[in-house]
């Protein structure tokens, strides 16, 4: 969650697909649907 929050501050326009790609680049292997679920929280 912390990683998603930090990325959301840098990229407030990012959707679940872009967020998934950014997280994968950082080494967090997560799917788009799970990313979307976490972003809702």
N, CA and C atoms as an extended XYZ file, in Angstrom:
123
Properties=species:S:1:pos:R:3:atomname:S:1:resname:S:1:resid:I:1 pbc="F F F"
N         0.832       -1.198        0.000 N   UNK     1
C         0.000        0.000        0.000 CA  UNK     1
C         0.870        1.253        0.000 C   UNK     1
N         1.954        1.219        0.744 N   UNK     2
C         2.811        2.396        0.827 CA  UNK     2
C         3.386        2.741       -0.541 C   UNK     2
N         3.792        1.717       -1.281 N   UNK     3
C         4.348        1.950       -2.622 CA  UNK     3
C         3.306        2.571       -3.543 C   UNK     3
N         2.086        2.088       -3.452 N   UNK     4
C         1.011        2.640       -4.284 CA  UNK     4
C         0.746        4.090       -3.894 C   UNK     4
N         0.748        4.384       -2.602 N   UNK     5
C         0.528        5.759       -2.152 CA  UNK     5
C         1.628        6.687       -2.655 C   UNK     5
N         2.880        6.233       -2.580 N   UNK     6
C         3.993        7.058       -3.047 CA  UNK     6
C         3.909        7.297       -4.549 C   UNK     6
N         3.597        6.249       -5.300 N   UNK     7
C         3.474        6.408       -6.749 CA  UNK     7
C         2.284        7.287       -7.111 C   UNK     7
N         1.209        7.193       -6.341 N   UNK     8
C         0.028        8.015       -6.621 CA  UNK     8
C         0.320        9.496       -6.397 C   UNK     8
N         1.202        9.802       -5.453 N   UNK     9
C         1.579       11.203       -5.242 CA  UNK     9
C         2.374       11.728       -6.442 C   UNK     9
N         3.195       10.876       -7.049 N   UNK    10
C         3.990       11.286       -8.209 CA  UNK    10
C         3.165       11.289       -9.491 C   UNK    10
N         2.256       10.332       -9.609 N   UNK    11
C         1.452       10.164      -10.822 CA  UNK    11
C        -0.029       10.095      -10.447 C   UNK    11
N        -0.651       11.225      -10.099 N   UNK    12
C        -2.058       11.189       -9.681 CA  UNK    12
C        -3.008       10.791      -10.806 C   UNK    12
N        -2.553       10.871      -12.037 N   UNK    13
C        -3.388       10.542      -13.194 CA  UNK    13
C        -3.297        9.069      -13.567 C   UNK    13
N        -2.436        8.307      -12.896 N   UNK    14
C        -2.188        6.910      -13.268 CA  UNK    14
C        -3.376        6.031      -12.901 C   UNK    14
N        -3.764        5.210      -13.845 N   UNK    15
C        -4.809        4.226      -13.598 CA  UNK    15
C        -4.192        2.918      -13.131 C   UNK    15
N        -5.009        1.895      -13.053 N   UNK    16
C        -4.524        0.619      -12.529 CA  UNK    16
C        -3.481       -0.017      -13.449 C   UNK    16
N        -3.607        0.173      -14.746 N   UNK    17
C        -2.645       -0.435      -15.674 CA  UNK    17
C        -1.284        0.239      -15.577 C   UNK    17
N        -1.284        1.558      -15.548 N   UNK    18
C        -0.008        2.268      -15.425 CA  UNK    18
C         0.610        2.005      -14.058 C   UNK    18
N        -0.215        1.971      -13.022 N   UNK    19
C         0.284        1.704      -11.678 CA  UNK    19
C         0.894        0.307      -11.610 C   UNK    19
N         0.249       -0.668      -12.251 N   UNK    20
C         0.791       -2.030      -12.301 CA  UNK    20
C         2.159       -2.036      -12.963 C   UNK    20
N         2.299       -1.316      -14.078 N   UNK    21
C         3.583       -1.267      -14.782 CA  UNK    21
C         4.657       -0.616      -13.925 C   UNK    21
N         4.304        0.456      -13.227 N   UNK    22
C         5.270        1.124      -12.355 CA  UNK    22
C         5.695        0.217      -11.209 C   UNK    22
N         4.747       -0.502      -10.632 N   UNK    23
C         5.072       -1.420       -9.539 CA  UNK    23
C         5.929       -2.580      -10.033 C   UNK    23
N         5.637       -3.088      -11.232 N   UNK    24
C         6.443       -4.181      -11.785 CA  UNK    24
C         7.879       -3.742      -12.018 C   UNK    24
N         8.078       -2.501      -12.432 N   UNK    25
C         9.438       -1.985      -12.629 CA  UNK    25
C        10.202       -1.918      -11.316 C   UNK    25
N         9.489       -1.722      -10.216 N   UNK    26
C        10.127       -1.655       -8.901 CA  UNK    26
C        10.321       -3.038       -8.290 C   UNK    26
N         9.858       -4.072       -8.971 N   UNK    27
C        10.053       -5.428       -8.478 CA  UNK    27
C         8.866       -6.017       -7.751 C   UNK    27
N         7.733       -5.311       -7.737 N   UNK    28
C         6.513       -5.817       -7.110 CA  UNK    28
C         5.648       -6.435       -8.206 C   UNK    28
N         5.634       -7.746       -8.271 N   UNK    29
C         4.874       -8.429       -9.319 CA  UNK    29
C         3.437       -8.594       -8.850 C   UNK    29
N         2.573       -7.794       -9.458 N   UNK    30
C         1.175       -7.732       -9.039 CA  UNK    30
C         0.326       -7.558      -10.289 C   UNK    30
N        -0.835       -8.139      -10.296 N   UNK    31
C        -1.729       -8.052      -11.440 CA  UNK    31
C        -2.543       -6.768      -11.434 C   UNK    31
N        -3.153       -6.489      -12.586 N   UNK    32
C        -3.933       -5.251      -12.721 CA  UNK    32
C        -5.145       -5.247      -11.812 C   UNK    32
N        -5.834       -6.373      -11.716 N   UNK    33
C        -7.045       -6.410      -10.887 CA  UNK    33
C        -6.713       -6.246       -9.409 C   UNK    33
N        -5.634       -6.855       -8.966 N   UNK    34
C        -5.235       -6.696       -7.563 CA  UNK    34
C        -4.795       -5.256       -7.307 C   UNK    34
N        -4.099       -4.664       -8.271 N   UNK    35
C        -3.706       -3.262       -8.151 CA  UNK    35
C        -4.940       -2.383       -8.015 C   UNK    35
N        -5.946       -2.657       -8.831 N   UNK    36
C        -7.186       -1.871       -8.786 CA  UNK    36
C        -7.866       -1.998       -7.430 C   UNK    36
N        -7.900       -3.218       -6.890 N   UNK    37
C        -8.504       -3.447       -5.578 CA  UNK    37
C        -7.778       -2.654       -4.502 C   UNK    37
N        -6.452       -2.674       -4.538 N   UNK    38
C        -5.676       -1.943       -3.538 CA  UNK    38
C        -5.827       -0.433       -3.699 C   UNK    38
N        -5.974        0.038       -4.936 N   UNK    39
C        -6.129        1.470       -5.167 CA  UNK    39
C        -7.465        1.976       -4.632 C   UNK    39
N        -8.476        1.120       -4.586 N   UNK    40
C        -9.778        1.535       -4.061 CA  UNK    40
C        -9.719        1.814       -2.565 C   UNK    40
N        -8.804        1.144       -1.863 N   UNK    41
C        -8.720        1.296       -0.405 CA  UNK    41
C        -8.092        2.567       -0.047 C   UNK    41
